Amino acid sequence: MSGDGISCDPDKIEAITTWPTPASIADVRTFCGLASYYRTFVHNFATIARPLHNLTKKGATFEWTPACEASFQELKRALTSTPVLIAPCDEGVYILDTDTSDSAVGAVLQQE
């Protein structure tokens, strides 16, 4: 946190920057899982990630194409270009999204 807002942890950025090129479907699933967690910060996430998600479909064979490499590199770039989040304004509409299960509770406060 700073006077400019909230930004990514530099250690997390380095971990993504040095992420090795996936060598198997399991590796692709692992990377897509990580990237999907931050999908709200990546404009057109689904379009960018489509070549990688196609590799994880049932019956797909692992073939690392130039489209997969471009998708992988673009997601890494998008995830490591520090989005700065700002504190909410005093005015405006707030939305509280909640979710529960037998073992956890989650909530997200958003502002329109």
MOJOHU-V111924 format. One record per residue. RES is the residue in three letters. SS is DSSP state (A for helix, B for strand, O for the rest). PHI is phi as a letter, one per 20 degrees, with the letter a starting at -180 (NA if undefined). OMEGA is omega in whole degrees, 0 to 359 (NA if undefined). Layout:
res & ss & phi & omega
RES & SS & PHI & OMEGA
RES & SS & PHI & OMEGA
This chain:
res & ss & phi & omega
MET & O & NA & 177
SER & B & b & 177
GLY & O & f & 180
ASP & O & e & 181
GLY & B & p & 182
ILE & B & d & 180
SER & O & c & 183
CYS & O & f & 175
ASP & O & f & 181
PRO & A & g & 179
ASP & A & f & 179
LYS & A & f & 179
ILE & A & f & 180
GLU & A & f & 180
ALA & A & f & 179
ILE & A & f & 180
THR & A & g & 183
THR & O & e & 181
TRP & O & g & 182
PRO & O & f & 177
THR & O & f & 180
PRO & O & g & 181
ALA & O & d & 180
SER & O & b & 178
ILE & A & f & 178
ALA & A & f & 177
ASP & A & f & 179
VAL & A & f & 179
ARG & A & f & 179
THR & A & f & 180
PHE & A & f & 180
CYS & A & f & 177
GLY & A & f & 177
LEU & A & f & 182
ALA & A & f & 181
SER & A & f & 178
TYR & A & f & 182
TYR & O & d & 186
ARG & A & g & 181
THR & A & f & 180
PHE & A & e & 183
VAL & O & d & 179
HIS & O & f & 181
ASN & O & m & 183
PHE & A & g & 185
ALA & A & f & 179
THR & A & f & 180
ILE & A & f & 186
ALA & A & e & 185
ARG & A & g & 180
PRO & A & g & 179
LEU & A & f & 179
HIS & A & f & 177
ASN & A & f & 178
LEU & A & f & 185
THR & O & e & 179
LYS & O & f & 180
LYS & O & g & 178
GLY & O & n & 180
ALA & O & f & 174
THR & O & d & 182
PHE & O & f & 174
GLU & O & b & 183
TRP & O & e & 183
THR & O & e & 174
PRO & A & g & 177
ALA & A & f & 177
CYS & A & f & 180
GLU & A & f & 179
ALA & A & f & 178
SER & A & f & 180
PHE & A & g & 181
GLN & A & f & 179
GLU & A & f & 177
LEU & A & f & 177
LYS & A & f & 179
ARG & A & f & 182
ALA & A & f & 181
LEU & A & f & 182
THR & A & d & 173
SER & O & e & 193
THR & O & g & 171
PRO & O & f & 178
VAL & O & d & 178
LEU & B & e & 181
ILE & O & d & 177
ALA & O & f & 181
PRO & O & f & 176
CYS & O & e & 178
ASP & O & f & 181
GLU & O & d & 176
GLY & O & o & 182
VAL & O & e & 177
TYR & B & d & 177
ILE & B & c & 177
LEU & B & d & 176
ASP & B & e & 179
THR & B & c & 179
ASP & B & b & 179
THR & B & c & 173
SER & O & b & 179
ASP & O & f & 186
SER & O & c & 183
ALA & O & b & 176
VAL & B & c & 178
GLY & B & c & 178
ALA & B & b & 177
VAL & B & c & 176
LEU & B & d & 182
GLN & B & c & 176
GLN & B & c & 178
GLU & O & f & NA
